[in-house]
Amino acid sequence: MTMMKSQAALLGLTTLAILFFLGIILYKLSKITFTNKCSYTVWPGTLTGDQKPQLSLTGFELATGISRSVDAPSPWSGRFFGRTRCSTDASGKFTCATADCSSGQVSCNGNSAAPPATLVEITIASNGGQDFYDVSLVDGFNLPMSGGSTTRHWRV
């Protein structure tokens, strides 16, 4: 009986340690949520800066009224852009009329958008520091975009 209590206590401590470390890992992530408020489908693209690994999603389809989220590590810096009038041709090549990232696929895989492309740029600081974001027209304008943050939950 004593051995069973010891094993149960050890299992409880192991579970607690795993949850503790999982909490540390999750705290270092920021959630970025994309919501399409346009009356047409858009294909968001993502590009990580500073020669860092790309996010798990680098491009996807987003129908009107739909939201989709992706996690970003802390620290992280990158940009988001909305592609429009996209299609796949008979050979399977994916292209967009605006903000095409020239990957030939829905995913941009580290490619940036060709102008015109409205951008949302985000820098997520490490250790809960000050984050920054802006909407940029440096590469032209192709659709309205906005952004904001509430406690490491970004809305684009």
N, C-alpha and C positions, 0 to 999 in steps of 0.2 A: 504494500500500500504506500509506504514511504517512497519507494522507487517511482511509482506511478505519479505521485505528487511532484517529485523532483522533475520527472520528464515533462509533466504538464506545465510546471513553472518555466522550464527551459524553453518549451515550445512557445509559451506566452511571451517570454523575453525576446525570442527570435522573431516572432510576429511583430512585436512592438518595434524592434530595431529595423525591420524591413519597412514598416509603415513610416517610421521616422525618416529613414533615408529616402523613401519615395516622396515624402513631403518636401524634403530639401530639393530633390530633383524637380518636382512639380513647381515649387516656388520660383525656380529659375526660368520657367517658361512663361511666355506671354501668348495669349490667345488673340488672333487677328480674325475678325469676322467680316466677311464680304456680304453685302446685301444689294441685290439689283432692284433699284427703284425706277429703272427706265421702263418704257413700254415695249421694249424689245430685248432679246437675248444678248448678253455680252459674254465675253470670254476673258476673265481676268488673267493677267500674267504677273509673275513675281520674278524679281531679280535681286539676289543678295549681293551686297557690296563688299569691299575690303578683301577680296579673294578668299572669302569664307565659303563653306559648303552651302549649297542651295537648300531652300525649305523643302519639305516633303511634297508639296504641291508647287509646281512652277507654271501651271496653266490648267484651266478647267472651264467648263461651260456653266453659265449661271442664268437660268431662265428668269423672267419677270417675277418679282415678289419672293424669290428664293434666297436663302442665306446659306453660307458655307464657311466653316472655320478651319484655320490652320494654326499650329503652334509654332512659335519662334523662340529660339533660345535667348538668354540674356548673358552677355550683350549681343545685340544684333543690329545691323543696319542694312537697309535695302529700299527698293521701290516697287510699287504696284502700278499697273496700267490696265485699262480696259480695252479689249480689242472688239471691233464691231464688224458686222456683215462677213462672218467667217463661213467657210465651207470646205468640203473635201472633194477634190476632183476625181476623175475616173481612175487615175493611177494611185490614189490614196494619199496624195499630198494635201495637207491642211494649210490654208492661207486665209488671211483676213484683209479686208479693204482698208482698215485703219489700225495702226499700232501693231502690225504684223511683226512677229519676232523671228521669222525666217527659219524656224526649226523644221517646218514641214509636218509638225505634229501639234496636237492641242497643248501639250507641255512645251514650255519654252526652253527648258534644259540649260539655263545659264545665258540665254540670249536676251538682249534688250529689245525694246520696241522701236520700230521705225517711225519717224514723225509722219503725220501729226499724232501725238500721244499725250493725253493728260496724265500726269503722274501724281501719286501720293508717295512721299518719301518719309520713312520712319527710322529713327534711331532709338533703340531701346538700350538704356544704360544698365550697367552691371550693378549688382547689390542694391537694387531698389533706388538707384540714383535718378536724376532728372532725365526724362525722355523728351524727344523732340519730334515734331512732324510738320509737314507742309504740303500744300497742294501746289504743284509746279506746272507752269505752261512753257517751260524752257524748250520743250520738244514739240510745242504746238498744242492745239486743243482738238480733241475728237469726241469727248462726251463729258457731261458734268460729273464731278467727283467731289466727295467731302470725306473728312476723317475726324476722329476724336478718340479719346481714351478715358476709361474709368478703371482705375486700379489694375493696370496691366491687361486690360481687355480692350483691344483696339477695334474700332468700327471703320470700315472703308466702304 
